[in-house]
Amino acid sequence: MSIIVPVLNEEATIHTAVSRLCRDFPDCELIVVDGGSTDATAELAASHATVVTSERGRAKQMNEGARHASGDILWFIHADTAIHPEALGQIRSALADPAVVGGGLTLRFDRRTPGLNYLAWTSNARARRLHHIFGDQAMFIRRTVFDALGGFPDLAIMEDLEMSRRLHRSGRLRLLPATSTASSRRLTAHGTWRMIAFMQYLKLLYFAGVDPEAIRARYAAGPRLFPARTRRAARSSRT
């Protein structure tokens, strides 16, 4: 199995992340794909993992990591998530069924609040019923299927959603009981309930056919109403 970790300016988290992965999954190949960090992310990761460089963009980085990987199973893990050690055995057991092409882990967050608990519950229910698995659920994919699909679609955002939809058309997806504990930092910074509504809005834009680059820009602006108008007003007030 090959673990692939896409990173960009994760200096504060990368050492803990790769150290934990090496400790819990010593038999796995570990590849960190740096998308052009301007801090010490790559240097810190190099002491524990093979580091490769890529153009910026999570889809591009994960595909580049897969290109360097030698495993029959590709496991994509975010740097700010903690994976339960039982996950590896559960993945291998799931993929013993040739009908299973991939899947993900049960999502939880590193803080417990009503909003975060609700988001984790709905995310796991969505993965079970709609087969939509997102990156913070530590997606794993059978290598032969990954190659047949041409890797992750080269989208500015929602590449994980689109990949899970394509995987579901190719075979069975499994949501495993082992947990992927994701960071709540962005959610709590902007307000959990506001971010929940905002992410649903972004998914609606994607399903409506809006250009993923425009959705990515909207995501980067954060859950503000009329962000472009707000920036123009701020510039006018300064002049």
C-alpha positions as a printed NumPy array, in Angstrom:
array([[  0.   ,   0.   ,   0.   ],
       [  1.162,   3.52 ,  -0.814],
       [  0.124,   6.462,   1.354],
       [  0.064,   9.759,  -0.552],
       [ -0.094,  13.056,   1.346],
       [ -0.592,  16.276,  -0.679],
       [  0.769,  19.319,   1.165],
       [  1.158,  23.064,   0.814],
       [  2.692,  25.165,   3.602],
       [  1.957,  22.612,   6.329],
       [  5.057,  23.385,   8.391],
       [  3.058,  23.368,  11.626],
       [  1.524,  19.925,  11.085],
       [  3.712,  17.904,   8.739],
       [  6.214,  16.502,  11.25 ],
       [  3.47 ,  15.16 ,  13.501],
       [  1.546,  13.816,  10.518],
       [  4.348,  11.869,   8.854],
       [  5.767,  10.642,  12.167],
       [  2.377,   9.214,  13.115],
       [  1.922,   7.569,   9.712],
       [  5.379,   5.974,   9.913],
       [  4.67 ,   4.699,  13.42 ],
       [  1.202,   3.298,  12.726],
       [  1.748,   2.001,   9.182],
       [  5.432,   1.04 ,   8.937],
       [  4.85 ,  -1.406,   6.08 ],
       [  3.342,   1.256,   3.803],
       [  5.202,   3.363,   1.284],
       [  4.871,   7.026,   2.312],
       [  4.971,   9.764,  -0.321],
       [  4.535,  13.459,   0.438],
       [  3.703,  15.637,  -2.568],
       [  4.617,  19.278,  -2.1  ],
       [  2.769,  21.803,  -4.237],
       [  5.31 ,  24.601,  -3.906],
       [  5.468,  25.343,  -0.189],
       [  7.262,  28.522,   0.821],
       [  7.981,  27.264,   4.339],
       [  9.912,  24.252,   5.639],
       [  7.227,  21.66 ,   4.857],
       [  9.288,  19.678,   2.343],
       [ 12.421,  19.654,   4.484],
       [ 10.532,  18.453,   7.563],
       [  8.753,  15.715,   5.609],
       [ 11.942,  14.431,   3.979],
       [ 13.212,  12.861,   7.198],
       [ 10.275,  10.412,   7.211],
       [  8.935,  10.161,   3.654],
       [  9.765,  10.308,  -0.013],
       [  9.084,  13.892,  -1.062],
       [  8.152,  14.763,  -4.628],
       [  7.199,  18.13 ,  -6.055],
       [  4.24 ,  19.001,  -8.207],
       [  2.263,  21.852,  -9.616],
       [ -0.067,  23.347,  -7.032],
       [ -3.524,  21.82 ,  -6.866],
       [ -4.687,  18.84 ,  -4.855],
       [ -5.717,  16.769,  -7.893],
       [ -2.388,  17.41 ,  -9.629],
       [ -0.467,  16.606,  -6.453],
       [ -2.308,  13.366,  -5.743],
       [ -1.89 ,  12.222,  -9.34 ],
       [  1.819,  12.999,  -9.198],
       [  2.114,  11.038,  -5.961],
       [  0.339,   8.099,  -7.579],
       [  2.745,   8.269, -10.505],
       [  5.659,   7.722,  -8.098],
       [  3.875,   5.104,  -5.983],
       [  4.557,   1.386,  -6.232],
       [  1.635,   0.054,  -4.188],
       [ -1.356,  -1.916,  -5.428],
       [ -3.533,   0.234,  -3.167],
       [ -3.362,   4.037,  -3.156],
       [ -4.387,   5.732,   0.085],
       [ -4.787,   9.524,   0.037],
       [ -4.484,  11.197,   3.437],
       [ -4.567,  14.883,   4.374],
       [ -1.725,  16.191,   6.51 ],
       [ -4.11 ,  17.537,   9.161],
       [ -5.975,  14.272,   9.763],
       [ -5.229,  11.462,  12.205],
       [ -5.93 ,   7.916,  11.009],
       [ -6.89 ,   5.131,  13.394],
       [ -4.317,   2.3  ,  13.229],
       [ -7.027,  -0.295,  12.569],
       [ -7.741,   1.329,   9.2  ],
       [ -5.024,  -0.563,   7.329],
       [ -6.342,  -4.005,   8.195],
       [ -9.89 ,  -2.932,   7.399],
       [ -8.851,  -1.618,   3.974],
       [ -7.086,  -4.864,   3.127],
       [-10.094,  -6.895,   4.241],
       [-12.473,  -4.726,   2.203],
       [-10.358,  -5.027,  -0.94 ],
       [-10.214,  -8.806,  -0.611],
       [-13.614,  -8.562,  -2.299],
       [-12.8  ,  -7.964,  -5.995],
       [-16.04 ,  -6.026,  -6.451],
       [-14.785,  -3.299,  -4.091],
       [-12.839,  -0.587,  -5.935],
       [-12.188,   1.773,  -3.035],
       [-13.747,   3.706,  -0.21 ],
       [-13.026,   5.838,   2.807],
       [-13.029,   6.01 ,   6.589],
       [-15.594,   7.201,   9.081],
       [-15.18 ,  10.938,   9.586],
       [-14.892,  12.616,  12.957],
       [-13.368,  15.921,  14.046],
       [-10.712,  16.839,  16.569],
       [-13.291,  18.838,  18.544],
       [-16.766,  17.846,  19.688],
       [-19.483,  20.471,  19.223],
       [-23.091,  20.11 ,  18.054],
       [-22.196,  21.579,  14.661],
       [-19.132,  19.415,  14.105],
       [-20.928,  16.29 ,  15.324],
       [-23.765,  17.022,  12.891],
       [-21.353,  17.553,  10.   ],
       [-19.536,  14.289,  10.726],
       [-22.812,  12.371,  10.964],
       [-24.212,  13.764,   7.71 ],
       [-20.888,  13.248,   5.912],
       [-20.799,   9.587,   6.905],
       [-24.475,   9.108,   5.996],
       [-23.824,  10.724,   2.596],
       [-20.864,   8.407,   2.   ],
       [-22.954,   5.328,   2.808],
       [-26.049,   6.269,   0.835],
       [-24.819,   8.509,  -1.992],
       [-21.265,   7.121,  -2.197],
       [-19.794,  10.636,  -2.054],
       [-16.453,  10.367,  -0.276],
       [-14.379,  13.468,   0.371],
       [-10.673,  13.863,   0.995],
       [-10.935,  14.241,   4.752],
       [-12.295,  10.676,   4.85 ],
       [ -8.917,   9.303,   3.687],
       [ -9.996,   7.864,   0.338],
       [ -8.369,   4.583,  -0.725],
       [ -8.469,   3.238,  -4.288],
       [ -7.43 ,   0.02 ,  -5.971],
       [ -4.475,   0.92 ,  -8.235],
       [ -5.801,  -0.829, -11.324],
       [ -9.068,   1.106, -11.099],
       [ -7.273,   4.401, -10.439],
       [ -5.207,   3.927, -13.586],
       [ -8.211,   2.859, -15.651],
       [-10.029,   6.069, -14.65 ],
       [ -7.   ,   8.216, -15.481],
       [ -6.487,   9.332, -11.887],
       [ -8.219,  12.227, -10.218],
       [ -9.95 ,  14.599, -12.628],
       [ -7.896,  17.768, -13.034],
       [-10.364,  20.068, -11.291],
       [ -9.588,  23.13 ,  -9.203],
       [-11.954,  21.842,  -6.49 ],
       [-14.366,  18.937,  -5.938],
       [-11.902,  16.461,  -7.429],
       [-12.613,  14.055,  -4.56 ],
       [-16.371,  14.26 ,  -5.072],
       [-16.035,  13.651,  -8.804],
       [-13.575,  10.797,  -8.262],
       [-15.919,   9.042,  -5.842],
       [-18.766,   9.342,  -8.355],
       [-16.603,   7.76 , -11.055],
       [-15.467,   5.034,  -8.685],
       [-19.049,   4.196,  -7.795],
       [-19.814,   3.665, -11.473],
       [-16.854,   1.252, -11.624],
       [-17.647,  -0.93 ,  -8.621],
       [-18.481,  -0.944,  -4.926],
       [-17.295,   1.674,  -2.422],
       [-16.975,   0.868,   1.268],
       [-17.123,   3.24 ,   4.215],
       [-15.065,   1.564,   6.944],
       [-15.615,   1.908,  10.706],
       [-12.013,   3.045,  11.385],
       [-11.906,   6.793,  11.873],
       [-10.236,   9.657,  10.081],
       [-10.077,  12.511,  12.585],
       [-10.001,  15.756,  10.628],
       [ -8.894,  19.186,  11.757],
       [-11.735,  21.584,  12.478],
       [ -9.519,  24.666,  12.126],
       [-11.139,  26.175,   9.022],
       [-14.646,  25.279,  10.132],
       [-14.332,  26.902,  13.539],
       [-12.446,  29.912,  12.195],
       [-15.429,  30.905,  10.052],
       [-18.209,  29.453,  12.207],
       [-19.236,  25.815,  11.891],
       [-22.887,  26.274,  10.924],
       [-22.009,  29.007,   8.463],
       [-19.376,  26.764,   6.875],
       [-21.806,  23.835,   6.661],
       [-24.253,  25.998,   4.709],
       [-21.426,  27.425,   2.614],
       [-20.104,  24.   ,   1.611],
       [-23.588,  22.868,   0.592],
       [-23.852,  25.991,  -1.542],
       [-20.529,  25.194,  -3.239],
       [-21.662,  21.645,  -3.987],
       [-24.867,  22.987,  -5.52 ],
       [-22.763,  25.241,  -7.739],
       [-20.728,  22.231,  -8.85 ],
       [-23.789,  20.107,  -9.636],
       [-25.245,  23.081, -11.534],
       [-22.218,  23.063, -13.827],
       [-20.394,  26.159, -12.549],
       [-16.713,  26.31 , -13.537],
       [-14.687,  24.605, -10.749],
       [-12.109,  27.416, -10.88 ],
       [-14.852,  29.918, -10.035],
       [-16.006,  27.652,  -7.19 ],
       [-12.426,  27.398,  -5.905],
       [-12.127,  31.191,  -5.89 ],
       [-15.412,  31.461,  -4.024],
       [-14.216,  28.879,  -1.482],
       [-10.961,  30.772,  -0.974],
       [-12.908,  33.972,  -0.295],
       [-14.707,  32.298,   2.581],
       [-18.375,  32.248,   3.606],
       [-19.055,  35.94 ,   3.143],
       [-21.972,  37.41 ,   1.257],
       [-20.92 ,  39.225,  -1.894],
       [-17.161,  38.964,  -1.241],
       [-16.162,  40.823,  -4.418],
       [-18.468,  43.713,  -3.558],
       [-17.039,  43.783,  -0.039],
       [-13.486,  44.037,  -1.363],
       [-14.446,  46.822,  -3.775],
       [-16.103,  48.766,  -0.975],
       [-12.988,  48.349,   1.202],
       [-10.763,  49.672,  -1.588],
       [-13.077,  52.641,  -2.135],
       [-13.025,  53.538,   1.56 ],
       [ -9.217,  53.533,   1.557],
       [ -9.127,  55.947,  -1.371]])
